[in-house]
């Protein structure tokens, strides 16, 4: 039985800081949209994931990744397991 490994692919990524929505919207253009819902004591932020056609919650410190399918969020620990800076 053969073994396979992930192909090396370069991704366009930016980390969500909680106050950089304008920068991310300027960088990714119409590929990214944010939704803000006030919850008692905080604001819940979601990002539109066109590949899945759904809104996904995003937390400060997560990464926004753009690939051939579109934009999607990724938890910081998972991001650092999978990606390294060039």
PDB file of N, CA, C and O in Angstrom:
ATOM      1  N   UNK A   1       0.834  -1.166   0.000  1.00  0.00           N
ATOM      2  CA  UNK A   1       0.000   0.000   0.000  1.00  0.00           C
ATOM      3  C   UNK A   1       0.890   1.244   0.000  1.00  0.00           C
ATOM      4  O   UNK A   1       1.774   1.354   0.849  1.00  0.00           O
ATOM      5  N   UNK A   2       0.682   2.180  -0.925  1.00  0.00           N
ATOM      6  CA  UNK A   2       1.539   3.371  -0.989  1.00  0.00           C
ATOM      7  C   UNK A   2       1.201   4.374   0.112  1.00  0.00           C
ATOM      8  O   UNK A   2       0.093   4.391   0.649  1.00  0.00           O
ATOM      9  N   UNK A   3       2.178   5.198   0.426  1.00  0.00           N
ATOM     10  CA  UNK A   3       1.994   6.291   1.380  1.00  0.00           C
ATOM     11  C   UNK A   3       1.957   7.598   0.595  1.00  0.00           C
ATOM     12  O   UNK A   3       2.522   7.688  -0.494  1.00  0.00           O
ATOM     13  N   UNK A   4       1.296   8.604   1.146  1.00  0.00           N
ATOM     14  CA  UNK A   4       1.182   9.912   0.500  1.00  0.00           C
ATOM     15  C   UNK A   4       1.519  11.002   1.501  1.00  0.00           C
ATOM     16  O   UNK A   4       1.328  10.835   2.705  1.00  0.00           O
ATOM     17  N   UNK A   5       2.019  12.111   0.998  1.00  0.00           N
ATOM     18  CA  UNK A   5       2.254  13.273   1.841  1.00  0.00           C
ATOM     19  C   UNK A   5       1.599  14.490   1.200  1.00  0.00           C
ATOM     20  O   UNK A   5       1.346  14.510  -0.004  1.00  0.00           O
ATOM     21  N   UNK A   6       1.334  15.487   2.003  1.00  0.00           N
ATOM     22  CA  UNK A   6       0.725  16.711   1.516  1.00  0.00           C
ATOM     23  C   UNK A   6       1.698  17.440   0.596  1.00  0.00           C
ATOM     24  O   UNK A   6       2.891  17.534   0.888  1.00  0.00           O
ATOM     25  N   UNK A   7       1.185  17.952  -0.511  1.00  0.00           N
ATOM     26  CA  UNK A   7       2.015  18.759  -1.413  1.00  0.00           C
ATOM     27  C   UNK A   7       2.312  20.094  -0.758  1.00  0.00           C
ATOM     28  O   UNK A   7       1.489  20.637  -0.022  1.00  0.00           O
ATOM     29  N   UNK A   8       3.479  20.608  -1.030  1.00  0.00           N
ATOM     30  CA  UNK A   8       3.844  21.916  -0.487  1.00  0.00           C
ATOM     31  C   UNK A   8       3.133  22.987  -1.300  1.00  0.00           C
ATOM     32  O   UNK A   8       3.340  23.110  -2.507  1.00  0.00           O
ATOM     33  N   UNK A   9       2.299  23.752  -0.625  1.00  0.00           N
ATOM     34  CA  UNK A   9       1.525  24.806  -1.266  1.00  0.00           C
ATOM     35  C   UNK A   9       1.691  26.084  -0.456  1.00  0.00           C
ATOM     36  O   UNK A   9       1.605  26.061   0.772  1.00  0.00           O
ATOM     37  N   UNK A  10       1.925  27.182  -1.132  1.00  0.00           N
ATOM     38  CA  UNK A  10       2.060  28.469  -0.463  1.00  0.00           C
ATOM     39  C   UNK A  10       0.670  29.083  -0.326  1.00  0.00           C
ATOM     40  O   UNK A  10      -0.080  29.139  -1.300  1.00  0.00           O
ATOM     41  N   UNK A  11       0.324  29.541   0.869  1.00  0.00           N
ATOM     42  CA  UNK A  11      -0.977  30.138   1.143  1.00  0.00           C
ATOM     43  C   UNK A  11      -0.811  31.613   1.509  1.00  0.00           C
ATOM     44  O   UNK A  11       0.210  32.016   2.066  1.00  0.00           O
ATOM     45  N   UNK A  12      -1.813  32.397   1.192  1.00  0.00           N
ATOM     46  CA  UNK A  12      -1.862  33.797   1.596  1.00  0.00           C
ATOM     47  C   UNK A  12      -2.603  33.841   2.921  1.00  0.00           C
ATOM     48  O   UNK A  12      -3.791  33.522   2.969  1.00  0.00           O
ATOM     49  N   UNK A  13      -1.927  34.231   4.005  1.00  0.00           N
ATOM     50  CA  UNK A  13      -2.502  34.160   5.349  1.00  0.00           C
ATOM     51  C   UNK A  13      -2.293  35.468   6.099  1.00  0.00           C
ATOM     52  O   UNK A  13      -1.286  36.152   5.918  1.00  0.00           O
ATOM     53  N   UNK A  14      -3.265  35.804   6.944  1.00  0.00           N
ATOM     54  CA  UNK A  14      -3.163  36.949   7.847  1.00  0.00           C
ATOM     55  C   UNK A  14      -3.822  36.563   9.160  1.00  0.00           C
ATOM     56  O   UNK A  14      -4.819  35.841   9.172  1.00  0.00           O
ATOM     57  N   UNK A  15      -3.269  37.040  10.261  1.00  0.00           N
ATOM     58  CA  UNK A  15      -3.838  36.723  11.569  1.00  0.00           C
ATOM     59  C   UNK A  15      -4.896  37.757  11.946  1.00  0.00           C
ATOM     60  O   UNK A  15      -4.691  38.958  11.769  1.00  0.00           O
ATOM     61  N   UNK A  16      -6.038  37.279  12.471  1.00  0.00           N
ATOM     62  CA  UNK A  16      -7.128  38.135  12.934  1.00  0.00           C
ATOM     63  C   UNK A  16      -6.752  38.692  14.303  1.00  0.00           C
ATOM     64  O   UNK A  16      -6.487  37.936  15.237  1.00  0.00           O
ATOM     65  N   UNK A  17      -6.731  40.023  14.416  1.00  0.00           N
ATOM     66  CA  UNK A  17      -6.364  40.672  15.673  1.00  0.00           C
ATOM     67  C   UNK A  17      -7.568  41.232  16.410  1.00  0.00           C
ATOM     68  O   UNK A  17      -7.450  41.675  17.553  1.00  0.00           O
ATOM     69  N   UNK A  18      -8.723  41.213  15.763  1.00  0.00           N
ATOM     70  CA  UNK A  18      -9.919  41.779  16.371  1.00  0.00           C
ATOM     71  C   UNK A  18     -10.191  43.192  15.920  1.00  0.00           C
ATOM     72  O   UNK A  18     -11.313  43.681  16.043  1.00  0.00           O
ATOM     73  N   UNK A  19      -9.156  43.864  15.389  1.00  0.00           N
ATOM     74  CA  UNK A  19      -9.357  45.241  14.924  1.00  0.00           C
ATOM     75  C   UNK A  19      -8.749  45.482  13.539  1.00  0.00           C
ATOM     76  O   UNK A  19      -8.479  46.625  13.171  1.00  0.00           O
ATOM     77  N   UNK A  20      -8.536  44.416  12.779  1.00  0.00           N
ATOM     78  CA  UNK A  20      -7.950  44.578  11.448  1.00  0.00           C
ATOM     79  C   UNK A  20      -8.899  44.164  10.316  1.00  0.00           C
ATOM     80  O   UNK A  20      -8.449  43.777   9.238  1.00  0.00           O
ATOM     81  N   UNK A  21     -10.201  44.246  10.561  1.00  0.00           N
ATOM     82  CA  UNK A  21     -11.179  43.873   9.529  1.00  0.00           C
ATOM     83  C   UNK A  21     -11.007  44.724   8.276  1.00  0.00           C
ATOM     84  O   UNK A  21     -11.067  44.199   7.164  1.00  0.00           O
ATOM     85  N   UNK A  22     -10.794  46.027   8.437  1.00  0.00           N
ATOM     86  CA  UNK A  22     -10.614  46.911   7.282  1.00  0.00           C
ATOM     87  C   UNK A  22      -9.418  46.495   6.434  1.00  0.00           C
ATOM     88  O   UNK A  22      -9.495  46.472   5.206  1.00  0.00           O
ATOM     89  N   UNK A  23      -8.316  46.169   7.097  1.00  0.00           N
ATOM     90  CA  UNK A  23      -7.123  45.718   6.382  1.00  0.00           C
ATOM     91  C   UNK A  23      -7.396  44.419   5.627  1.00  0.00           C
ATOM     92  O   UNK A  23      -7.027  44.280   4.460  1.00  0.00           O
ATOM     93  N   UNK A  24      -8.049  43.463   6.308  1.00  0.00           N
ATOM     94  CA  UNK A  24      -8.342  42.171   5.674  1.00  0.00           C
ATOM     95  C   UNK A  24      -9.309  42.332   4.502  1.00  0.00           C
ATOM     96  O   UNK A  24      -9.154  41.671   3.475  1.00  0.00           O
ATOM     97  N   UNK A  25     -10.303  43.208   4.649  1.00  0.00           N
ATOM     98  CA  UNK A  25     -11.245  43.454   3.558  1.00  0.00           C
ATOM     99  C   UNK A  25     -10.535  44.108   2.372  1.00  0.00           C
ATOM    100  O   UNK A  25     -10.843  43.796   1.221  1.00  0.00           O
ATOM    101  N   UNK A  26      -9.586  45.014   2.642  1.00  0.00           N
ATOM    102  CA  UNK A  26      -8.825  45.643   1.558  1.00  0.00           C
ATOM    103  C   UNK A  26      -7.915  44.622   0.875  1.00  0.00           C
ATOM    104  O   UNK A  26      -7.772  44.637  -0.347  1.00  0.00           O
ATOM    105  N   UNK A  27      -7.307  43.743   1.654  1.00  0.00           N
ATOM    106  CA  UNK A  27      -6.391  42.750   1.101  1.00  0.00           C
ATOM    107  C   UNK A  27      -7.116  41.672   0.307  1.00  0.00           C
ATOM    108  O   UNK A  27      -6.725  41.365  -0.819  1.00  0.00           O
ATOM    109  N   UNK A  28      -8.181  41.088   0.888  1.00  0.00           N
ATOM    110  CA  UNK A  28      -8.862  39.960   0.259  1.00  0.00           C
ATOM    111  C   UNK A  28     -10.048  40.373  -0.611  1.00  0.00           C
ATOM    112  O   UNK A  28     -10.617  39.539  -1.315  1.00  0.00           O
ATOM    113  N   UNK A  29     -10.420  41.641  -0.569  1.00  0.00           N
ATOM    114  CA  UNK A  29     -11.496  42.139  -1.425  1.00  0.00           C
ATOM    115  C   UNK A  29     -12.833  41.490  -1.128  1.00  0.00           C
ATOM    116  O   UNK A  29     -13.188  41.276   0.031  1.00  0.00           O
ATOM    117  N   UNK A  30     -13.568  41.180  -2.173  1.00  0.00           N
ATOM    118  CA  UNK A  30     -14.917  40.640  -2.031  1.00  0.00           C
ATOM    119  C   UNK A  30     -14.928  39.200  -1.535  1.00  0.00           C
ATOM    120  O   UNK A  30     -15.996  38.642  -1.285  1.00  0.00           O
ATOM    121  N   UNK A  31     -13.758  38.593  -1.389  1.00  0.00           N
ATOM    122  CA  UNK A  31     -13.689  37.211  -0.909  1.00  0.00           C
ATOM    123  C   UNK A  31     -13.986  37.092   0.580  1.00  0.00           C
ATOM    124  O   UNK A  31     -14.247  35.996   1.076  1.00  0.00           O
ATOM    125  N   UNK A  32     -13.949  38.217   1.299  1.00  0.00           N
ATOM    126  CA  UNK A  32     -14.120  38.142   2.747  1.00  0.00           C
ATOM    127  C   UNK A  32     -15.221  39.099   3.207  1.00  0.00           C
ATOM    128  O   UNK A  32     -15.337  40.227   2.728  1.00  0.00           O
ATOM    129  N   UNK A  33     -16.020  38.608   4.151  1.00  0.00           N
ATOM    130  CA  UNK A  33     -17.057  39.426   4.772  1.00  0.00           C
ATOM    131  C   UNK A  33     -17.100  39.066   6.245  1.00  0.00           C
ATOM    132  O   UNK A  33     -16.912  37.910   6.625  1.00  0.00           O
ATOM    133  N   UNK A  34     -17.351  40.077   7.070  1.00  0.00           N
ATOM    134  CA  UNK A  34     -17.441  39.864   8.512  1.00  0.00           C
ATOM    135  C   UNK A  34     -18.850  40.158   8.998  1.00  0.00           C
ATOM    136  O   UNK A  34     -19.549  41.002   8.438  1.00  0.00           O
ATOM    137  N   UNK A  35     -19.258  39.454  10.041  1.00  0.00           N
ATOM    138  CA  UNK A  35     -20.542  39.661  10.690  1.00  0.00           C
ATOM    139  C   UNK A  35     -20.278  39.848  12.178  1.00  0.00           C
ATOM    140  O   UNK A  35     -19.511  39.096  12.780  1.00  0.00           O
ATOM    141  N   UNK A  36     -20.919  40.857  12.765  1.00  0.00           N
ATOM    142  CA  UNK A  36     -20.737  41.147  14.180  1.00  0.00           C
ATOM    143  C   UNK A  36     -22.076  41.024  14.898  1.00  0.00           C
ATOM    144  O   UNK A  36     -23.062  41.634  14.485  1.00  0.00           O
ATOM    145  N   UNK A  37     -22.114  40.239  15.968  1.00  0.00           N
ATOM    146  CA  UNK A  37     -23.319  40.072  16.768  1.00  0.00           C
ATOM    147  C   UNK A  37     -22.955  40.375  18.217  1.00  0.00           C
ATOM    148  O   UNK A  37     -22.055  39.755  18.783  1.00  0.00           O
ATOM    149  N   UNK A  38     -23.665  41.339  18.815  1.00  0.00           N
ATOM    150  CA  UNK A  38     -23.397  41.670  20.211  1.00  0.00           C
ATOM    151  C   UNK A  38     -24.034  40.628  21.126  1.00  0.00           C
ATOM    152  O   UNK A  38     -25.238  40.373  21.080  1.00  0.00           O
ATOM    153  N   UNK A  39     -23.183  40.041  21.951  1.00  0.00           N
ATOM    154  CA  UNK A  39     -23.594  39.075  22.958  1.00  0.00           C
ATOM    155  C   UNK A  39     -23.287  39.752  24.288  1.00  0.00           C
ATOM    156  O   UNK A  39     -22.294  40.476  24.373  1.00  0.00           O
ATOM    157  N   UNK A  40     -24.088  39.552  25.325  1.00  0.00           N
ATOM    158  CA  UNK A  40     -23.811  40.242  26.597  1.00  0.00           C
ATOM    159  C   UNK A  40     -22.332  40.146  27.008  1.00  0.00           C
ATOM    160  O   UNK A  40     -21.798  39.060  27.230  1.00  0.00           O
ATOM    161  N   UNK A  41     -21.699  41.311  27.101  1.00  0.00           N
ATOM    162  CA  UNK A  41     -20.310  41.385  27.541  1.00  0.00           C
ATOM    163  C   UNK A  41     -19.269  41.235  26.450  1.00  0.00           C
ATOM    164  O   UNK A  41     -18.080  41.389  26.727  1.00  0.00           O
ATOM    165  N   UNK A  42     -19.666  40.943  25.227  1.00  0.00           N
ATOM    166  CA  UNK A  42     -18.685  40.749  24.152  1.00  0.00           C
ATOM    167  C   UNK A  42     -19.352  40.907  22.783  1.00  0.00           C
ATOM    168  O   UNK A  42     -20.561  41.118  22.685  1.00  0.00           O
ATOM    169  N   UNK A  43     -18.562  40.805  21.763  1.00  0.00           N
ATOM    170  CA  UNK A  43     -19.055  40.829  20.387  1.00  0.00           C
ATOM    171  C   UNK A  43     -18.567  39.559  19.707  1.00  0.00           C
ATOM    172  O   UNK A  43     -17.370  39.274  19.701  1.00  0.00           O
ATOM    173  N   UNK A  44     -19.486  38.800  19.139  1.00  0.00           N
ATOM    174  CA  UNK A  44     -19.136  37.576  18.425  1.00  0.00           C
ATOM    175  C   UNK A  44     -18.913  37.931  16.955  1.00  0.00           C
ATOM    176  O   UNK A  44     -19.769  38.556  16.327  1.00  0.00           O
ATOM    177  N   UNK A  45     -17.776  37.537  16.415  1.00  0.00           N
ATOM    178  CA  UNK A  45     -17.426  37.852  15.028  1.00  0.00           C
ATOM    179  C   UNK A  45     -17.429  36.571  14.208  1.00  0.00           C
ATOM    180  O   UNK A  45     -16.918  35.538  14.642  1.00  0.00           O
ATOM    181  N   UNK A  46     -18.008  36.653  13.022  1.00  0.00           N
ATOM    182  CA  UNK A  46     -18.016  35.525  12.090  1.00  0.00           C
ATOM    183  C   UNK A  46     -17.455  35.979  10.761  1.00  0.00           C
ATOM    184  O   UNK A  46     -17.538  37.155  10.408  1.00  0.00           O
ATOM    185  N   UNK A  47     -16.886  35.044  10.026  1.00  0.00           N
ATOM    186  CA  UNK A  47     -16.349  35.314   8.700  1.00  0.00           C
ATOM    187  C   UNK A  47     -17.075  34.409   7.707  1.00  0.00           C
ATOM    188  O   UNK A  47     -17.350  33.246   8.000  1.00  0.00           O
ATOM    189  N   UNK A  48     -17.383  34.956   6.528  1.00  0.00           N
ATOM    190  CA  UNK A  48     -18.083  34.199   5.487  1.00  0.00           C
ATOM    191  C   UNK A  48     -17.100  33.270   4.799  1.00  0.00           C
ATOM    192  O   UNK A  48     -16.052  33.715   4.332  1.00  0.00           O
ATOM    193  N   UNK A  49     -17.423  31.980   4.730  1.00  0.00           N
ATOM    194  CA  UNK A  49     -16.597  30.988   4.049  1.00  0.00           C
ATOM    195  C   UNK A  49     -17.369  30.536   2.812  1.00  0.00           C
ATOM    196  O   UNK A  49     -18.277  29.710   2.894  1.00  0.00           O
ATOM    197  N   UNK A  50     -16.989  31.096   1.666  1.00  0.00           N
ATOM    198  CA  UNK A  50     -17.707  30.820   0.420  1.00  0.00           C
ATOM    199  C   UNK A  50     -17.619  29.348   0.023  1.00  0.00           C
ATOM    200  O   UNK A  50     -18.564  28.797  -0.541  1.00  0.00           O
ATOM    201  N   UNK A  51     -16.482  28.712   0.318  1.00  0.00           N
ATOM    202  CA  UNK A  51     -16.305  27.303  -0.056  1.00  0.00           C
ATOM    203  C   UNK A  51     -17.387  26.427   0.581  1.00  0.00           C
ATOM    204  O   UNK A  51     -17.862  25.474  -0.036  1.00  0.00           O
ATOM    205  N   UNK A  52     -17.771  26.753   1.814  1.00  0.00           N
ATOM    206  CA  UNK A  52     -18.797  25.994   2.526  1.00  0.00           C
ATOM    207  C   UNK A  52     -20.158  26.678   2.490  1.00  0.00           C
ATOM    208  O   UNK A  52     -21.163  26.117   2.925  1.00  0.00           O
ATOM    209  N   UNK A  53     -20.170  27.900   1.963  1.00  0.00           N
ATOM    210  CA  UNK A  53     -21.391  28.716   1.926  1.00  0.00           C
ATOM    211  C   UNK A  53     -22.000  28.858   3.323  1.00  0.00           C
ATOM    212  O   UNK A  53     -23.189  28.614   3.531  1.00  0.00           O
ATOM    213  N   UNK A  54     -21.144  29.263   4.281  1.00  0.00           N
ATOM    214  CA  UNK A  54     -21.630  29.445   5.643  1.00  0.00           C
ATOM    215  C   UNK A  54     -20.763  30.432   6.402  1.00  0.00           C
ATOM    216  O   UNK A  54     -19.627  30.710   6.017  1.00  0.00           O
ATOM    217  N   UNK A  55     -21.316  30.959   7.488  1.00  0.00           N
ATOM    218  CA  UNK A  55     -20.588  31.840   8.389  1.00  0.00           C
ATOM    219  C   UNK A  55     -19.925  30.978   9.453  1.00  0.00           C
ATOM    220  O   UNK A  55     -20.558  30.089  10.022  1.00  0.00           O
ATOM    221  N   UNK A  56     -18.646  31.242   9.722  1.00  0.00           N
ATOM    222  CA  UNK A  56     -17.923  30.536  10.785  1.00  0.00           C
ATOM    223  C   UNK A  56     -17.431  31.559  11.801  1.00  0.00           C
ATOM    224  O   UNK A  56     -16.908  32.610  11.432  1.00  0.00           O
ATOM    225  N   UNK A  57     -17.602  31.247  13.080  1.00  0.00           N
ATOM    226  CA  UNK A  57     -17.116  32.131  14.133  1.00  0.00           C
ATOM    227  C   UNK A  57     -15.597  32.202  14.060  1.00  0.00           C
ATOM    228  O   UNK A  57     -14.928  31.231  13.706  1.00  0.00           O
ATOM    229  N   UNK A  58     -15.068  33.371  14.401  1.00  0.00           N
ATOM    230  CA  UNK A  58     -13.617  33.556  14.425  1.00  0.00           C
ATOM    231  C   UNK A  58     -13.245  34.253  15.727  1.00  0.00           C
ATOM    232  O   UNK A  58     -13.937  35.166  16.177  1.00  0.00           O
ATOM    233  N   UNK A  59     -12.145  33.812  16.321  1.00  0.00           N
ATOM    234  CA  UNK A  59     -11.664  34.380  17.566  1.00  0.00           C
ATOM    235  C   UNK A  59     -10.344  35.092  17.321  1.00  0.00           C
ATOM    236  O   UNK A  59      -9.622  34.767  16.378  1.00  0.00           O
ATOM    237  N   UNK A  60     -10.034  36.052  18.162  1.00  0.00           N
ATOM    238  CA  UNK A  60      -8.765  36.769  18.061  1.00  0.00           C
ATOM    239  C   UNK A  60      -7.629  35.755  18.123  1.00  0.00           C
ATOM    240  O   UNK A  60      -7.637  34.852  18.959  1.00  0.00           O
ATOM    241  N   UNK A  61      -6.656  35.912  17.236  1.00  0.00           N
ATOM    242  CA  UNK A  61      -5.505  35.009  17.175  1.00  0.00           C
ATOM    243  C   UNK A  61      -5.623  33.954  16.090  1.00  0.00           C
ATOM    244  O   UNK A  61      -4.627  33.334  15.717  1.00  0.00           O
ATOM    245  N   UNK A  62      -6.841  33.740  15.574  1.00  0.00           N
ATOM    246  CA  UNK A  62      -6.993  32.780  14.483  1.00  0.00           C
ATOM    247  C   UNK A  62      -6.440  33.390  13.189  1.00  0.00           C
ATOM    248  O   UNK A  62      -6.249  34.602  13.089  1.00  0.00           O
ATOM    249  N   UNK A  63      -6.197  32.552  12.236  1.00  0.00           N
ATOM    250  CA  UNK A  63      -5.651  32.965  10.959  1.00  0.00           C
ATOM    251  C   UNK A  63      -6.713  32.897   9.878  1.00  0.00           C
ATOM    252  O   UNK A  63      -7.562  32.007   9.883  1.00  0.00           O
ATOM    253  N   UNK A  64      -6.660  33.847   8.947  1.00  0.00           N
ATOM    254  CA  UNK A  64      -7.498  33.836   7.758  1.00  0.00           C
ATOM    255  C   UNK A  64      -6.598  33.320   6.636  1.00  0.00           C
ATOM    256  O   UNK A  64      -5.538  33.889   6.374  1.00  0.00           O
ATOM    257  N   UNK A  65      -7.015  32.262   5.989  1.00  0.00           N
ATOM    258  CA  UNK A  65      -6.216  31.638   4.926  1.00  0.00           C
ATOM    259  C   UNK A  65      -6.988  31.721   3.619  1.00  0.00           C
ATOM    260  O   UNK A  65      -8.194  31.476   3.580  1.00  0.00           O
ATOM    261  N   UNK A  66      -6.280  32.069   2.549  1.00  0.00           N
ATOM    262  CA  UNK A  66      -6.890  32.055   1.220  1.00  0.00           C
ATOM    263  C   UNK A  66      -6.224  30.955   0.414  1.00  0.00           C
ATOM    264  O   UNK A  66      -5.000  30.915   0.288  1.00  0.00           O
ATOM    265  N   UNK A  67      -7.056  30.047  -0.140  1.00  0.00           N
ATOM    266  CA  UNK A  67      -6.545  29.024  -1.044  1.00  0.00           C
ATOM    267  C   UNK A  67      -7.410  29.015  -2.298  1.00  0.00           C
ATOM    268  O   UNK A  67      -8.180  29.948  -2.528  1.00  0.00           O
ATOM    269  N   UNK A  68      -7.291  27.979  -3.099  1.00  0.00           N
ATOM    270  CA  UNK A  68      -8.019  27.920  -4.364  1.00  0.00           C
ATOM    271  C   UNK A  68      -9.530  27.806  -4.173  1.00  0.00           C
ATOM    272  O   UNK A  68     -10.288  28.015  -5.121  1.00  0.00           O
ATOM    273  N   UNK A  69      -9.978  27.475  -2.953  1.00  0.00           N
ATOM    274  CA  UNK A  69     -11.411  27.349  -2.668  1.00  0.00           C
ATOM    275  C   UNK A  69     -11.992  28.617  -2.057  1.00  0.00           C
ATOM    276  O   UNK A  69     -13.211  28.761  -1.971  1.00  0.00           O
ATOM    277  N   UNK A  70     -11.129  29.538  -1.630  1.00  0.00           N
ATOM    278  CA  UNK A  70     -11.588  30.781  -1.025  1.00  0.00           C
ATOM    279  C   UNK A  70     -10.950  31.039   0.318  1.00  0.00           C
ATOM    280  O   UNK A  70      -9.820  30.624   0.577  1.00  0.00           O
ATOM    281  N   UNK A  71     -11.692  31.734   1.177  1.00  0.00           N
ATOM    282  CA  UNK A  71     -11.215  32.172   2.487  1.00  0.00           C
ATOM    283  C   UNK A  71     -11.758  31.241   3.568  1.00  0.00           C
ATOM    284  O   UNK A  71     -12.905  30.800   3.497  1.00  0.00           O
ATOM    285  N   UNK A  72     -10.930  30.947   4.566  1.00  0.00           N
ATOM    286  CA  UNK A  72     -11.427  30.194   5.714  1.00  0.00           C
ATOM    287  C   UNK A  72     -10.563  30.481   6.933  1.00  0.00           C
ATOM    288  O   UNK A  72      -9.380  30.791   6.789  1.00  0.00           O
ATOM    289  N   UNK A  73     -11.143  30.382   8.156  1.00  0.00           N
ATOM    290  CA  UNK A  73     -10.371  30.610   9.375  1.00  0.00           C
ATOM    291  C   UNK A  73      -9.670  29.332   9.832  1.00  0.00           C
ATOM    292  O   UNK A  73     -10.085  28.225   9.490  1.00  0.00           O
ATOM    293  N   UNK A  74      -8.602  29.505  10.609  1.00  0.00           N
ATOM    294  CA  UNK A  74      -7.841  28.370  11.130  1.00  0.00           C
ATOM    295  C   UNK A  74      -7.337  28.735  12.520  1.00  0.00           C
ATOM    296  O   UNK A  74      -6.788  29.819  12.718  1.00  0.00           O
ATOM    297  N   UNK A  75      -7.522  27.842  13.480  1.00  0.00           N
ATOM    298  CA  UNK A  75      -7.029  28.065  14.847  1.00  0.00           C
ATOM    299  C   UNK A  75      -5.509  28.215  14.824  1.00  0.00           C
ATOM    300  O   UNK A  75      -4.830  27.594  14.007  1.00  0.00           O
ATOM    301  N   UNK A  76      -4.976  29.052  15.735  1.00  0.00           N
ATOM    302  CA  UNK A  76      -3.552  29.364  15.771  1.00  0.00           C
ATOM    303  C   UNK A  76      -2.680  28.118  15.929  1.00  0.00           C
ATOM    304  O   UNK A  76      -1.678  27.986  15.225  1.00  0.00           O
ATOM    305  N   UNK A  77      -3.033  27.203  16.831  1.00  0.00           N
ATOM    306  CA  UNK A  77      -2.194  26.023  17.052  1.00  0.00           C
ATOM    307  C   UNK A  77      -2.182  25.108  15.829  1.00  0.00           C
ATOM    308  O   UNK A  77      -1.141  24.549  15.483  1.00  0.00           O
ATOM    309  N   UNK A  78      -3.329  24.953  15.177  1.00  0.00           N
ATOM    310  CA  UNK A  78      -3.404  24.133  13.964  1.00  0.00           C
ATOM    311  C   UNK A  78      -2.596  24.787  12.852  1.00  0.00           C
ATOM    312  O   UNK A  78      -1.890  24.108  12.108  1.00  0.00           O
ATOM    313  N   UNK A  79      -2.702  26.107  12.743  1.00  0.00           N
ATOM    314  CA  UNK A  79      -1.952  26.851  11.727  1.00  0.00           C
ATOM    315  C   UNK A  79      -0.454  26.594  11.859  1.00  0.00           C
ATOM    316  O   UNK A  79       0.221  26.312  10.869  1.00  0.00           O
ATOM    317  N   UNK A  80       0.067  26.692  13.087  1.00  0.00           N
ATOM    318  CA  UNK A  80       1.510  26.520  13.297  1.00  0.00           C
ATOM    319  C   UNK A  80       1.972  25.074  13.156  1.00  0.00           C
ATOM    320  O   UNK A  80       3.150  24.825  12.901  1.00  0.00           O
ATOM    321  N   UNK A  81       1.062  24.123  13.317  1.00  0.00           N
ATOM    322  CA  UNK A  81       1.406  22.721  13.045  1.00  0.00           C
ATOM    323  C   UNK A  81       1.557  22.475  11.548  1.00  0.00           C
ATOM    324  O   UNK A  81       2.375  21.659  11.122  1.00  0.00           O
ATOM    325  N   UNK A  82       0.765  23.185  10.761  1.00  0.00           N
ATOM    326  CA  UNK A  82       0.681  22.913   9.332  1.00  0.00           C
ATOM    327  C   UNK A  82       1.543  23.833   8.471  1.00  0.00           C
ATOM    328  O   UNK A  82       2.038  23.414   7.425  1.00  0.00           O
ATOM    329  N   UNK A  83       1.728  25.083   8.899  1.00  0.00           N
ATOM    330  CA  UNK A  83       2.401  26.075   8.058  1.00  0.00           C
ATOM    331  C   UNK A  83       3.655  26.627   8.722  1.00  0.00           C
ATOM    332  O   UNK A  83       3.762  26.690   9.946  1.00  0.00           O
ATOM    333  N   UNK A  84       4.599  27.025   7.874  1.00  0.00           N
ATOM    334  CA  UNK A  84       5.787  27.736   8.345  1.00  0.00           C
ATOM    335  C   UNK A  84       5.992  28.938   7.434  1.00  0.00           C
ATOM    336  O   UNK A  84       5.656  28.907   6.250  1.00  0.00           O
ATOM    337  N   UNK A  85       6.552  29.998   8.012  1.00  0.00           N
ATOM    338  CA  UNK A  85       6.760  31.224   7.256  1.00  0.00           C
ATOM    339  C   UNK A  85       7.910  31.055   6.258  1.00  0.00           C
ATOM    340  O   UNK A  85       8.920  30.418   6.558  1.00  0.00           O
ATOM    341  N   UNK A  86       7.739  31.627   5.086  1.00  0.00           N
ATOM    342  CA  UNK A  86       8.798  31.566   4.050  1.00  0.00           C
ATOM    343  C   UNK A  86       9.742  32.730   4.199  1.00  0.00           C
ATOM    344  O   UNK A  86      10.693  32.856   3.427  1.00  0.00           O
TER     345      UNK A  86
END
